[in-house]
């Protein structure tokens, strides 16, 4: 799975002018499933995300995790993270999981996140979404997890 984490002071997802998911301070997570991904890969990724120490402590050092601060987690599906731009000017997306698998893995990831963390919001898989965020720092972390990692 490929993800891009952004530490935010707030974030929301709108679809057709309606807010479908919003958080205050926490993490915006853009998430892309790949063809060989499994639920176990998602579980490993989630464990890493929840414990990743990228929030400031009292001394201003990145020493606290999302769990430590009780922040929100906004999970947004984004197959374009698997873009292949090696040749030509139009990206290819064969590195992303087929839609049915991608949606199943996304749904399972969201379910696991809600079971493990108290504040989880989402976008909607496959929808045309407008993502609004205030990146805090800015802090943006790419993170990839596979069965081998």
N, C-alpha and C positions, 0 to 999 in steps of 0.2 A: 504494500500500500504506500502511496505517496501522499504526503500531507505538507501543508504549509501553515505554520502557526503564527499568528500575529497577536502580540500582547496588546490588549485594547482597554481604553477607559470606558468605552461603550461600543456596541455593534448591534445591527439589526438587519433582517432580511425582509424585503418587500416583494410581493408578487401582485401585479395588477393594481398597485396603489395601496394594498393592504399589508400591514406588518404581520408576518407569520411567525417570526422568532426574534427575540431581542434579549440582550444581556447588558449588565453594567460592566464593572471591571472584571476582566478575565481574559479568556482566549477565544479568538475566532480561529476555527480550524477548517481549512479547505481540504477536502478528502477525495482521493481517487483510488479506486480499486483497480488492480491489474489482473490479467487472466489467470495467473497461478495463485492468487491470494485465497486464503481460507479464513474461517472464523478465528482460528488460532492466531493467525497473523494479526488480525484486528485486535484481539485481546492483548497481544504483546504491545502493539502500538498504543492502545488506550492506557495500559499500565505506565508506559513511558511518558505519555502526555500528562497524565495526572500527577506524576512525581517530578517532572522536569522543573528544575529550580531556575526560573527566569523572572521571578518577582522580587523586588527589593525588600531587604530586611531593614531594621532600624538604622543601620549604618549605610544604607543605600546600595549594598552589594546584592547581586542576584543570588539569593540564598533560600528563597521560599518558592514552594510549588503552588499550583492551582488549588490543591487540596489544603495546603497550609493557610492560604488566604481566604478560602471559601468563595472563590470567584466563579463566575459563570463560564460555561463552555457552549459556544455557538458552533454547531457542526453543519457545514455546507458541502454538498456533493459538487465536485468539479472535475469532470473527466479530462479537461484541457491540461491538467497537470502532467498528463502522460504524453503531451505533444512531442512529436518527432520533427525537429526543424533542421536535420542534418543536410537535406538537399532541397533545392527549390525554395519558393517563397510561401508556399501553402503548407501549414503543418499537417501531419498525419496523426491519427489517433488510434492506430492499431495496438498501441501499448496499453490502452485502457481496457478494462474488462468489458465483455459484451453487456448490453444494458440490463438484461435479466439478472445476471450474476452480480453486476455492479450494484443494482438496487437491493438485492438480497443481502449482500455484504454491508452495504450502507445501513440498511434497516437493523441488521444484527449489531452493528457497531453502536448505533444510537441506543438500542435496547440495553446493551451492556453499559454504556456510559450513564444512562439513567439509573441503572441498578447500582452503580459505583459512586455516583456524584450527585449532590442534591440540586444543582442548578444547571440544567441542560436544555438548550433550545436548538431548533433546527430550521433549515430551509426546507425545500420540497424537491425530492429527487426528480431530475429531468425537467424541472420548471425553468422558465425564463425569470431569473431572480435579479433584483437590484440589491447589492450588498453595501451597506453603509457602515463605516467604522471610523473610529478615532484611534489610530495606532499610537500606543503609549511607549515612548522611548525615542525613536521608534525601535521596536524589537520585533524582528521577523525571523523565524527559524524554519528552514526546510528539514523535513524528517521523513525518512524512508525506512520501511520495515518489510522484510521478506521472511520466508520460511527458513532461510539460511542464516539470518541475522540473529 
